[in-house]
Amino acid sequence: MTQSSPDARDAESRDPVAPDGPRRETIDLGHITLRALAWGPADGPVAVCLHGFPDSAWTWRHLAPELVAAGYRVIAPFTRGYSPSDIPPDKDFHVAALAYDARAIHRAVGAGPDAVLIGHDWGALTVNALSHRSDNPYSAVVAMSVPPIPAIRRAVADGRGAVRLLVRQAAMSWYIGFNQLPWLPERSLDWLIPLLWRRWRLRHPGDPRPHYDLDIDHALAALPTRAHRSAALGYYRAMRRPRTAVRYADLRDDWLGEPRCRTLYLHGADDGCMQSALTDHVRDVLPDGSATSVVAGAGHFLHLDRPEEVNRRIVMFLARTRGGEQGGNEPASFVD
């Protein structure tokens, strides 16, 4: 791994929270090279933070300093296909490929058995997938805004209200079908990304306008070319393709399984992307030592809407689980 200092000429270094900026690191995974933002001591326990769509590694700028204060070395990669990371030669963007990368990051950065994995949105799907694995190298995980699939399935099968829940969620998830269309989404991200941020980021009556313009800029900066845009949209298009590259084949179905690793799951009560009602059965599918909470006054980007509360919950959870056994020890099952 090589490191470089923040580049003041880079528009992404315009960060109001951390004026000195994080370090920039290059992580060679062998099959792909990722770039990452990094905070904290080189010898601390590792916390890997994975972003979602439409987002970037900069989304962790509030949480990272709190994790550093707790002793962690924080690594937030731009996930495959997001600039300045590589677009993978195999063009595979299945959750299995994302989980493969997250597992490889642990090895590439020299993380120990006390490393933790944190993810939001697509990062949460990746966290949930790897958490199901018996060879998950992370001691604890934190997932936000996308519940484990078995919990979602239980929620939508739970009584007569399930139809209403499904209809409303289908309306909220229209962008998923749109992102799977050929060529048109690549041409539309300049308006789609700001639209999703404004719909998903909560604004409280009487409060100042949220600083989502900065995050929109970061998201668009991570998708500077048509190839990068196709890569980010490839995450959605891969949902319709059951096959993955041979390298990731043994991880293909893990995102459908129950987590085995101790998990903190957090969701915004006013999430405009995924209804909080879909979290009703999260506790039922998590192993012993886990915790879950719906955060009041927060939308999809709850770690930006309510950073103090979300950061506190994450740091407290990790403090309780720090130094524990390697993940993958609890019973788990797939939900048909």
Buried (B, 14 or more C-beta within 10 A) or exposed (E): EEEEEBEEEEEBBEBEEBEEBBBBBBBEBEBBBBBBBBBBEEEBBBBBBBBBBBBBBBBBBBBBBBBBEBBBBBBBBBBBBBBBBBBBEBBBBBBBBBBBBBBBBBEBBEBEBBBBBBBBBBBBBBBBBBBBBEEBBBBBBBBBBBBBBBBBBBBBEEEEEBEEBEEEBEEBEEBEEBBBEEEEBBEBBEEBBBEBBBBBBBBEEEEEEBEBEBBBBBBBBBBEEEEBBBBBBBBBBBBEEEEBBEBBEEBBBBBBBBBBBBBBBBBBBBBBBBBBBBBBBBEEBBBEBBBBBBBEBBBBBBBBBBBEBBBEBBBEBBEEBBEBBBBBBBEBEEBE
